[in-house]
Amino acid sequence: MRYWLASLSLFYALSLSAEDFSQKQNFPLPLVRLSEPMRAVQIPVLECESQVQLKNLFTGLKAIGINTVIVKVFHNPGDRVHKLCLPNAGSGVYFKSQSAPVVCELVGVLAKEAHLAGLKFYAWMNTRGADYGLENRTDLHSRYYELQTGSYKPGNRLCIFHPEVVARLKDLYLELAEYEVDGILVQDDLMLRHNEDFHPNAVYLYKLERGKLALPSNFYQEVVISEGKAYVKSYKEDFWQWSEWKSLKLLELANELKELCKAKNPRIRFGLNFYYESALMPEKAKAWLSQDLTVAQKYNFDFYILMLYHRQIGAELNQSGLELEKSIELSGKNFLNLVSPPLEPVFKFMLKDFNTGELVPQAELNTILLRLPKEKRAGLAFFPFVPGTETELYNLITGWEQKK
């Protein structure tokens, strides 16, 4: 334990005393602006079995008004593999790496074919979930407080307060930035739950920086156990300070990754996913996810994506019909206010029901899109892309653009 705490102290001292790329905190790299807002599909699995099929897919997407393809470049155990690949590993990444197992080297081909079709190619990459080859290193994973038992347990995602984790993520993102990618979208795993992270390194750093102890007794006002599940009825003041600190640390890491990538490739665009709560219920987003859009917009990421998965939102809020539409509308208005010019806000919608696998009807999606405030700088993204939905996508995009 002493070794890791000493390493942590040295790591943060070096981080503060010598910026890797010449005073970037004082002189941030400029935003990379595009002449047109994003019109994107996000693709978890490519069904193409040949490069010819890939070319046809990208050409077809360009023809319906898509200007950006966002493709998953990480692979978790049990995920479906991009069909262009003959996998060399059960988990890992789709680009050349010395830092993680390589499933197959695909990013270069994807970027090339996207560019030939006139599309931007964005790599969709994870962070805390990238524990490939380190699954048994529980010392590198977060710690959460199990409310039911009052005990600490290792989490299933990496701890951002561990120097070895930060070094690995930097290496991975630098390796990805070696390719001719136009942008990187950070997976929505760059967040921390309300009962996470009690890792010794995090506790040590919180005490060092804020002079306070990260203890559950200082955070949770009243825990209720019902049907085997635990709920926090209210939080103490110290919890909100801890949550704000965690949010800041997540954004600092994202900013470091952004600047590393831009130092390698100044033209690369870098953006984050945000849960709908960040716009609709900011205090709950801070508590549950350690996400804070108000602070995030100060870091000048190139784009910010709000995940407006309306069926999921409706289920979680027990809303439907007009009530749900009003929540979507309010989320959109708040998001545009928070991500103000010249930043680029992007609304992301679900094309498929995450529980049933059913395709969401075009009319249903169109109702949701038309509830959102029309703003020229706002981008649109659709997830997950499903082959055969090109006509629906064309209609949705043109309907949005013709909206007054």
Secondary structure, DSSP 8 states (H G I E B T S, - for coil): -HHHHHHHHHHHHHHHH--TTSSTTTS-------SS--EEEEESS----SHHHHHHHHHHHHHTT--EEEEE-EE-TT----TT---SSSSEESS--SSS-BS---HHHHHHHHHHTT-EEEEEE-STT--TT-TT-GGGEEEEEETTTTEEEEEEEE-TTSHHHHHHHHHHHHHHHTS--SEEEE-TT----TTB---HHHHHHHHHHHS----HHHHEEEEEEETTEEEEEEE-HHHHHHHHHHHHHHHHHHHHHHHHHHHH-TT-EEEEEEETHHHH-HHHHHHHH---HHHHGGG--SEEEEE--HHHHHHHHT--HHHHHHHHHHHHHHHHHHS-TTSEEEEEEESB-TTT--B--HHHHHHHHHHS---TT-EEEEES--TT-HHHHHHHHHHHHT--
